[in-house]
């Protein structure tokens, strides 16, 4: 992985984490929190989309997948906190 790929990966993570934070709570989690939520969300979203037989490609597809995964992650965290 070269530096350009790493920067793009982190930017997608930050953007998707920020979007998920806005959708779920109305605010973001700071740059580091957004990146972590976005990266874990990207893995989760990729797994879920794969199970459903959905494929995404390109930058927009990556952002959508990561954002959906981050929303799922935040929803799961919310459910666990309430229990």
Biotite code that builds the C-alpha atoms (Angstrom):
import biotite.structure as struc

atoms = struc.array([
    struc.Atom([0.000, 0.000, 0.000], chain_id="A", res_id=1, res_name="UNK", atom_name="CA", element="C"),
    struc.Atom([1.548, 3.291, -1.039], chain_id="A", res_id=2, res_name="UNK", atom_name="CA", element="C"),
    struc.Atom([1.037, 6.636, 0.695], chain_id="A", res_id=3, res_name="UNK", atom_name="CA", element="C"),
    struc.Atom([-1.600, 7.839, -1.790], chain_id="A", res_id=4, res_name="UNK", atom_name="CA", element="C"),
    struc.Atom([-3.748, 4.763, -1.225], chain_id="A", res_id=5, res_name="UNK", atom_name="CA", element="C"),
    struc.Atom([-3.402, 5.148, 2.538], chain_id="A", res_id=6, res_name="UNK", atom_name="CA", element="C"),
    struc.Atom([-4.459, 8.813, 2.407], chain_id="A", res_id=7, res_name="UNK", atom_name="CA", element="C"),
    struc.Atom([-7.491, 7.971, 0.245], chain_id="A", res_id=8, res_name="UNK", atom_name="CA", element="C"),
    struc.Atom([-8.409, 5.102, 2.599], chain_id="A", res_id=9, res_name="UNK", atom_name="CA", element="C"),
    struc.Atom([-8.223, 7.399, 5.634], chain_id="A", res_id=10, res_name="UNK", atom_name="CA", element="C"),
    struc.Atom([-10.175, 10.155, 3.853], chain_id="A", res_id=11, res_name="UNK", atom_name="CA", element="C"),
    struc.Atom([-12.969, 7.733, 2.943], chain_id="A", res_id=12, res_name="UNK", atom_name="CA", element="C"),
    struc.Atom([-12.984, 6.490, 6.543], chain_id="A", res_id=13, res_name="UNK", atom_name="CA", element="C"),
    struc.Atom([-13.204, 10.021, 7.910], chain_id="A", res_id=14, res_name="UNK", atom_name="CA", element="C"),
    struc.Atom([-15.955, 11.034, 5.486], chain_id="A", res_id=15, res_name="UNK", atom_name="CA", element="C"),
    struc.Atom([-18.073, 7.940, 6.037], chain_id="A", res_id=16, res_name="UNK", atom_name="CA", element="C"),
    struc.Atom([-17.626, 8.124, 9.824], chain_id="A", res_id=17, res_name="UNK", atom_name="CA", element="C"),
    struc.Atom([-18.651, 11.781, 9.789], chain_id="A", res_id=18, res_name="UNK", atom_name="CA", element="C"),
    struc.Atom([-21.711, 11.030, 7.618], chain_id="A", res_id=19, res_name="UNK", atom_name="CA", element="C"),
    struc.Atom([-22.742, 8.155, 9.876], chain_id="A", res_id=20, res_name="UNK", atom_name="CA", element="C"),
    struc.Atom([-22.294, 10.364, 12.945], chain_id="A", res_id=21, res_name="UNK", atom_name="CA", element="C"),
    struc.Atom([-24.534, 13.016, 11.450], chain_id="A", res_id=22, res_name="UNK", atom_name="CA", element="C"),
    struc.Atom([-27.165, 10.477, 10.400], chain_id="A", res_id=23, res_name="UNK", atom_name="CA", element="C"),
    struc.Atom([-27.184, 8.642, 13.734], chain_id="A", res_id=24, res_name="UNK", atom_name="CA", element="C"),
    struc.Atom([-26.568, 11.376, 16.310], chain_id="A", res_id=25, res_name="UNK", atom_name="CA", element="C"),
    struc.Atom([-26.580, 14.691, 14.519], chain_id="A", res_id=26, res_name="UNK", atom_name="CA", element="C"),
    struc.Atom([-22.817, 15.296, 14.913], chain_id="A", res_id=27, res_name="UNK", atom_name="CA", element="C"),
    struc.Atom([-19.443, 13.767, 14.161], chain_id="A", res_id=28, res_name="UNK", atom_name="CA", element="C"),
    struc.Atom([-16.951, 12.168, 16.544], chain_id="A", res_id=29, res_name="UNK", atom_name="CA", element="C"),
    struc.Atom([-13.839, 14.182, 15.804], chain_id="A", res_id=30, res_name="UNK", atom_name="CA", element="C"),
    struc.Atom([-11.343, 13.321, 13.099], chain_id="A", res_id=31, res_name="UNK", atom_name="CA", element="C"),
    struc.Atom([-9.813, 10.264, 14.800], chain_id="A", res_id=32, res_name="UNK", atom_name="CA", element="C"),
    struc.Atom([-13.206, 8.903, 15.894], chain_id="A", res_id=33, res_name="UNK", atom_name="CA", element="C"),
    struc.Atom([-14.649, 9.432, 12.415], chain_id="A", res_id=34, res_name="UNK", atom_name="CA", element="C"),
    struc.Atom([-11.725, 7.617, 10.799], chain_id="A", res_id=35, res_name="UNK", atom_name="CA", element="C"),
    struc.Atom([-12.028, 4.652, 13.192], chain_id="A", res_id=36, res_name="UNK", atom_name="CA", element="C"),
    struc.Atom([-15.804, 4.386, 12.804], chain_id="A", res_id=37, res_name="UNK", atom_name="CA", element="C"),
    struc.Atom([-15.452, 4.723, 9.025], chain_id="A", res_id=38, res_name="UNK", atom_name="CA", element="C"),
    struc.Atom([-12.719, 2.073, 8.713], chain_id="A", res_id=39, res_name="UNK", atom_name="CA", element="C"),
    struc.Atom([-14.542, -0.462, 10.882], chain_id="A", res_id=40, res_name="UNK", atom_name="CA", element="C"),
    struc.Atom([-17.751, 0.471, 9.061], chain_id="A", res_id=41, res_name="UNK", atom_name="CA", element="C"),
    struc.Atom([-16.090, -0.132, 5.700], chain_id="A", res_id=42, res_name="UNK", atom_name="CA", element="C"),
    struc.Atom([-15.115, -3.650, 6.757], chain_id="A", res_id=43, res_name="UNK", atom_name="CA", element="C"),
    struc.Atom([-18.577, -4.340, 8.181], chain_id="A", res_id=44, res_name="UNK", atom_name="CA", element="C"),
    struc.Atom([-20.327, -2.811, 5.160], chain_id="A", res_id=45, res_name="UNK", atom_name="CA", element="C"),
    struc.Atom([-18.184, -4.795, 2.736], chain_id="A", res_id=46, res_name="UNK", atom_name="CA", element="C"),
    struc.Atom([-19.001, -7.996, 4.601], chain_id="A", res_id=47, res_name="UNK", atom_name="CA", element="C"),
    struc.Atom([-22.757, -7.291, 4.707], chain_id="A", res_id=48, res_name="UNK", atom_name="CA", element="C"),
    struc.Atom([-22.882, -6.201, 1.061], chain_id="A", res_id=49, res_name="UNK", atom_name="CA", element="C"),
    struc.Atom([-21.001, -9.391, 0.135], chain_id="A", res_id=50, res_name="UNK", atom_name="CA", element="C"),
    struc.Atom([-23.512, -11.541, 2.027], chain_id="A", res_id=51, res_name="UNK", atom_name="CA", element="C"),
    struc.Atom([-26.343, -9.819, 0.172], chain_id="A", res_id=52, res_name="UNK", atom_name="CA", element="C"),
    struc.Atom([-24.624, -10.300, -3.190], chain_id="A", res_id=53, res_name="UNK", atom_name="CA", element="C"),
    struc.Atom([-24.245, -6.560, -3.762], chain_id="A", res_id=54, res_name="UNK", atom_name="CA", element="C"),
    struc.Atom([-21.110, -5.153, -5.331], chain_id="A", res_id=55, res_name="UNK", atom_name="CA", element="C"),
    struc.Atom([-19.877, -1.596, -5.396], chain_id="A", res_id=56, res_name="UNK", atom_name="CA", element="C"),
    struc.Atom([-17.087, -0.037, -7.364], chain_id="A", res_id=57, res_name="UNK", atom_name="CA", element="C"),
    struc.Atom([-15.425, 3.321, -7.540], chain_id="A", res_id=58, res_name="UNK", atom_name="CA", element="C"),
    struc.Atom([-15.050, 6.079, -5.017], chain_id="A", res_id=59, res_name="UNK", atom_name="CA", element="C"),
    struc.Atom([-18.772, 6.711, -4.514], chain_id="A", res_id=60, res_name="UNK", atom_name="CA", element="C"),
    struc.Atom([-19.452, 3.001, -4.021], chain_id="A", res_id=61, res_name="UNK", atom_name="CA", element="C"),
    struc.Atom([-16.713, 2.826, -1.401], chain_id="A", res_id=62, res_name="UNK", atom_name="CA", element="C"),
    struc.Atom([-18.153, 5.804, 0.452], chain_id="A", res_id=63, res_name="UNK", atom_name="CA", element="C"),
    struc.Atom([-21.679, 4.339, 0.369], chain_id="A", res_id=64, res_name="UNK", atom_name="CA", element="C"),
    struc.Atom([-20.463, 0.934, 1.569], chain_id="A", res_id=65, res_name="UNK", atom_name="CA", element="C"),
    struc.Atom([-18.391, 2.441, 4.382], chain_id="A", res_id=66, res_name="UNK", atom_name="CA", element="C"),
    struc.Atom([-21.202, 4.782, 5.455], chain_id="A", res_id=67, res_name="UNK", atom_name="CA", element="C"),
    struc.Atom([-23.800, 2.008, 5.552], chain_id="A", res_id=68, res_name="UNK", atom_name="CA", element="C"),
    struc.Atom([-21.391, -0.157, 7.533], chain_id="A", res_id=69, res_name="UNK", atom_name="CA", element="C"),
    struc.Atom([-20.641, 2.697, 9.937], chain_id="A", res_id=70, res_name="UNK", atom_name="CA", element="C"),
    struc.Atom([-24.371, 3.266, 10.469], chain_id="A", res_id=71, res_name="UNK", atom_name="CA", element="C"),
    struc.Atom([-24.776, -0.439, 11.220], chain_id="A", res_id=72, res_name="UNK", atom_name="CA", element="C"),
    struc.Atom([-21.840, -0.268, 13.629], chain_id="A", res_id=73, res_name="UNK", atom_name="CA", element="C"),
    struc.Atom([-23.260, 2.737, 15.469], chain_id="A", res_id=74, res_name="UNK", atom_name="CA", element="C"),
    struc.Atom([-26.673, 1.053, 15.629], chain_id="A", res_id=75, res_name="UNK", atom_name="CA", element="C"),
    struc.Atom([-25.153, -2.083, 17.140], chain_id="A", res_id=76, res_name="UNK", atom_name="CA", element="C"),
    struc.Atom([-23.221, -0.011, 19.670], chain_id="A", res_id=77, res_name="UNK", atom_name="CA", element="C"),
    struc.Atom([-26.418, 1.842, 20.595], chain_id="A", res_id=78, res_name="UNK", atom_name="CA", element="C"),
    struc.Atom([-28.303, -1.431, 21.107], chain_id="A", res_id=79, res_name="UNK", atom_name="CA", element="C"),
    struc.Atom([-25.507, -2.881, 23.270], chain_id="A", res_id=80, res_name="UNK", atom_name="CA", element="C"),
    struc.Atom([-25.317, 0.292, 25.389], chain_id="A", res_id=81, res_name="UNK", atom_name="CA", element="C"),
    struc.Atom([-29.072, 0.150, 26.079], chain_id="A", res_id=82, res_name="UNK", atom_name="CA", element="C"),
    struc.Atom([-28.970, -3.498, 27.153], chain_id="A", res_id=83, res_name="UNK", atom_name="CA", element="C"),
])
